[in-house]
Amino acid sequence: MKRVTEGFKMWVSVMVVFAFYAVIFLLFEDYDRKFSEPFGEVSDWHLLLFSIVVMAGLGWLLFHYARRMDQRISREQQQRQNQMRRELTQNIAHELKTPVASILAYTDTILETPDIPDAACRKFIERTNVQARRLTALLQDISTLNKMDYAPDMLRRERVDLSAMVADIVQESEQQLAVRQMTFLNELPQDICIEGNWQLLYSIFRNLTDNAINYAGTNTTIRLWASRTDGLWHFTFSDNGAGIPAEHLPRLFERFYRIDKSRSRDLGGTGLGLAIVKNAVLLHGGTITAVNQPTGGLRFDFTLRQ
């Protein structure tokens, strides 16, 4: 089905207004008249013909203006999309470059050093494995974003028990939490079930959890709770860490945006986690915001439709 352009909508709207005005003017040419009467003079018919010609001329001009406006809007949108694609391609290439270079360096060292000690060889293999896993995670995140961008209607939806899902995520994260001496207060009700895509819903809570574990700091507390109003579940995911500088908040959900690039890479982040979170929330009929708490730490407020 062909999309109705903004220019065509404008043209139709203006022509409807002109037509309505012309009909009223011709039927009630004298504002003192209360009822429609047949034209009694030749000038009335001349006025009708003149109005039709003027309206046709205006319609022709407006139609061509609307076409030019649509073409300009299309060009501007295409330019923005091309710019975004170029930036995304550059970012992907940059992110792939580091793990690939590391893998090549480690494997070249092993291949070019036949008498390399077993301990050093194992160390290089372990480091290669870490970089390969990082590369796999990056490709998976890119694939997930592509699915949300280009084929959101093809994502499978089912009834998902979010309460059980979050409980599993907390259990899966126990070791990471223990290493950083962190506490996760899961205060969700036990009956949160929504219609959605299981993988994307999991990515919301998993990425928020991993983000807090990696950046909130040691001896901090993560807290998650929710309430339901008007067919929406309202979630608050917070920590009492240091938060982030205020100037970074508007760009926090951008793809590949990092506050501390070197630290993010050291922690194995792909720079796509929060972008996936935002897109997944939007695809489930919700919105998400991030703010620094007055008492310290970062807070995410988001909604999901039941």
C-alpha positions in Angstrom: 0.0 0.0 0.0 1.4 3.4 -1.0 2.2 5.7 1.8 0.2 9.0 1.9 2.8 11.8 1.9 2.7 14.9 4.0 2.6 17.1 0.9 -0.4 15.2 -0.4 -2.2 15.5 3.0 -1.5 19.3 2.9 -2.9 19.6 -0.7 -6.0 17.7 0.2 -6.6 19.7 3.3 -6.2 23.0 1.6 -8.5 22.0 -1.3 -11.2 20.8 1.1 -11.1 24.2 2.8 -11.3 26.0 -0.6 -14.2 23.8 -1.7 -16.1 24.3 1.5 -15.6 28.0 1.3 -16.6 28.1 -2.4 -19.8 26.1 -1.7 -20.8 28.4 1.2 -20.0 31.5 -0.7 -21.9 30.5 -3.8 -25.0 29.2 -2.0 -25.1 32.1 0.5 -23.3 34.8 -1.6 -25.0 37.4 0.5 -24.5 36.8 4.2 -27.9 38.2 5.0 -29.6 35.3 3.1 -30.6 32.4 5.3 -31.5 29.9 2.7 -30.1 28.6 -0.6 -31.8 30.1 -3.6 -31.3 29.5 -7.4 -29.0 31.9 -9.1 -31.1 34.7 -10.5 -28.5 36.7 -12.4 -25.9 35.9 -15.1 -23.2 37.4 -12.8 -23.8 34.6 -10.3 -22.9 32.0 -12.9 -19.9 34.0 -14.0 -18.8 34.1 -10.3 -19.3 30.3 -10.1 -17.1 29.8 -13.2 -14.5 32.2 -12.0 -14.3 30.5 -8.6 -13.9 27.1 -10.3 -11.0 28.4 -12.5 -9.3 30.1 -9.5 -9.7 26.9 -7.4 -8.3 24.8 -10.2 -5.3 27.1 -10.6 -4.6 27.2 -6.9 -5.0 23.4 -6.7 -2.4 23.0 -9.5 0.1 25.3 -7.8 -0.5 23.7 -4.4 -0.1 20.2 -5.9 3.3 21.0 -7.5 4.4 22.8 -4.3 3.4 19.7 -2.3 5.3 17.4 -4.6 8.5 19.6 -4.2 8.0 19.6 -0.4 7.7 15.8 -0.4 10.8 15.5 -2.5 12.8 17.8 -0.2 11.6 15.9 2.9 12.5 12.6 1.2 16.0 13.9 0.3 16.6 15.1 3.8 15.4 11.8 5.4 17.6 9.9 3.0 20.6 12.1 3.8 20.0 11.5 7.6 19.7 7.8 7.1 22.8 7.7 5.0 24.7 9.6 7.6 23.4 7.3 10.4 24.4 4.3 8.3 27.9 5.7 7.7 28.3 6.4 11.4 27.0 3.0 12.4 29.3 1.3 9.8 32.3 3.2 11.1 31.4 2.3 14.7 31.0 -1.3 13.9 34.3 -1.4 12.1 36.0 0.3 15.0 34.5 -2.1 17.5 35.4 -5.2 15.5 38.9 -4.0 14.9 40.1 -4.4 18.5 39.1 -8.0 19.2 40.1 -9.1 15.6 43.5 -7.4 16.0 44.0 -9.1 19.4 43.0 -12.5 18.1 45.5 -12.2 15.2 48.3 -11.0 17.4 47.9 -13.9 19.8 47.5 -16.6 17.1 50.4 -15.1 15.1 52.6 -15.3 18.2 51.7 -19.0 18.7 52.2 -19.9 15.0 55.5 -18.0 14.7 57.0 -19.3 17.9 57.2 -23.1 17.6 59.0 -23.6 20.9 56.7 -21.3 22.9 56.3 -22.6 26.5 53.0 -24.4 27.3 52.1 -21.9 30.0 52.5 -18.9 27.6 50.7 -20.8 24.8 47.7 -21.5 27.1 47.7 -17.8 28.3 47.5 -16.7 24.6 44.7 -19.2 23.9 42.7 -18.0 26.9 43.1 -14.4 25.8 42.1 -15.3 22.3 39.0 -17.0 23.6 38.0 -13.9 25.6 38.3 -11.7 22.5 36.4 -14.3 20.4 33.6 -14.2 23.0 33.6 -10.5 23.0 33.3 -10.5 19.2 30.5 -13.0 19.4 28.6 -10.8 21.9 29.0 -7.8 19.6 27.7 -9.6 16.6 24.7 -10.9 18.6 23.9 -7.4 19.8 24.1 -6.1 16.2 21.9 -8.9 15.0 19.3 -8.1 17.7 19.2 -4.4 16.8 18.8 -5.3 13.1 15.8 -7.5 13.9 14.2 -4.7 15.9 15.0 -2.1 13.1 14.0 -4.0 10.0 11.6 -6.9 11.1 9.9 -6.0 14.3 6.6 -7.6 13.1 8.4 -10.9 12.7 9.4 -11.2 16.4 7.6 -14.0 18.1 5.3 -12.9 20.9 4.1 -15.0 23.8 2.9 -14.7 27.4 6.0 -14.0 29.5 6.3 -14.3 33.3 8.6 -11.3 34.1 8.7 -12.1 37.8 10.2 -15.5 37.1 12.5 -14.1 34.5 14.0 -11.5 36.8 14.4 -14.0 39.6 16.4 -16.2 37.1 18.6 -13.2 36.1 19.3 -12.4 39.8 20.4 -16.0 40.3 22.5 -16.0 37.2 24.3 -12.9 38.4 25.0 -14.1 41.9 28.7 -14.7 41.3 29.3 -11.3 39.6 27.4 -9.6 42.5 29.4 -11.4 45.1 32.8 -10.5 43.5 31.8 -6.8 43.6 30.1 -7.2 47.1 26.8 -5.9 45.6 23.2 -6.6 46.7 20.2 -7.0 44.3 16.9 -6.1 45.9 14.3 -7.7 43.7 11.0 -6.2 44.9 8.8 -7.1 41.9 5.3 -8.5 42.6 4.9 -12.2 41.8 2.3 -11.9 39.1 3.9 -9.8 36.4 3.0 -11.4 33.0 2.9 -9.5 29.7 2.5 -10.3 26.0 5.9 -9.9 24.3 9.0 -11.3 22.9 10.9 -13.3 25.5 14.4 -12.7 24.2 13.9 -8.9 24.0 12.3 -8.7 27.5 15.1 -10.7 28.9 17.6 -8.4 27.2 16.0 -5.4 29.0 16.5 -6.7 32.5 19.8 -8.5 31.8 21.4 -5.5 30.2 20.3 -3.2 33.0 21.6 -5.6 35.6 25.0 -6.0 33.8 25.3 -2.2 33.4 24.7 -1.7 37.1 27.2 -4.5 38.0 29.9 -3.1 35.8 29.5 0.6 36.6 27.7 1.2 39.9 30.8 0.3 41.9 31.6 -2.1 44.8 29.5 -2.3 48.0 26.4 -0.9 46.2 22.8 -2.0 46.0 20.6 -2.6 43.0 16.9 -2.2 43.5 14.0 -3.1 41.2 10.3 -2.6 41.8 7.2 -2.1 39.8 3.5 -0.9 39.9 0.6 -1.2 37.5 -1.7 1.5 36.2 -3.9 1.9 33.2 -2.7 -1.3 31.5 1.0 -0.5 31.9 3.6 -1.8 34.2 5.8 0.9 35.5 9.3 -0.3 36.5 12.1 1.5 38.4 15.6 0.0 38.2 18.1 1.9 40.3 21.5 1.7 42.1 23.1 3.8 44.8 26.4 4.1 43.0 28.2 7.3 41.8 25.8 7.9 38.8 27.1 9.5 35.7 27.9 13.1 34.7 24.7 14.9 33.7 26.0 15.8 30.2 26.1 12.1 29.3 22.5 11.4 30.2 20.9 12.6 26.9 23.2 10.2 24.9 23.1 7.2 27.2 20.9 5.1 24.9 22.8 5.9 21.7 24.5 3.0 19.9 28.2 2.6 20.7 28.1 5.6 23.0 30.4 5.1 26.0 31.2 7.4 28.9 34.6 5.8 29.6 35.6 3.9 26.4 38.7 2.3 27.7 36.9 1.0 30.9 33.9 -0.2 28.9 36.1 -2.3 26.6 38.1 -3.7 29.6 34.8 -4.9 31.0 33.7 -6.5 27.8 30.9 -4.2 26.9 29.8 -3.9 23.3 28.4 -0.3 23.6 24.9 -1.6 22.4 23.3 -2.8 25.7 21.3 0.3 26.5 20.4 0.9 22.9 18.9 -2.6 22.9 17.1 -1.8 26.1 15.5 1.3 24.7 14.4 -0.3 21.4 13.0 -3.4 23.2 11.0 -1.1 25.6 9.6 0.9 22.6 8.6 -2.3 20.8 6.6 -3.3 23.8 4.6 -0.1 23.9 6.6 1.6 26.6 9.0 4.5 27.2 12.3 4.7 29.2 14.3 7.5 30.8 17.5 7.7 32.9 18.2 10.2 35.6 20.8 10.6 38.4 19.2 10.2 41.8 19.5 13.1 44.3 21.0 10.6 46.9 23.4 9.2 44.4 23.3 6.5 41.7 21.5 6.0 38.4 17.8 5.3 38.0 16.0 3.9 35.0 12.2 4.4 34.8 10.4 2.5 32.1 7.0 1.1 31.2 5.8 -2.1 29.4 2.4 -2.7 28.1 0.5 -5.7 29.4 
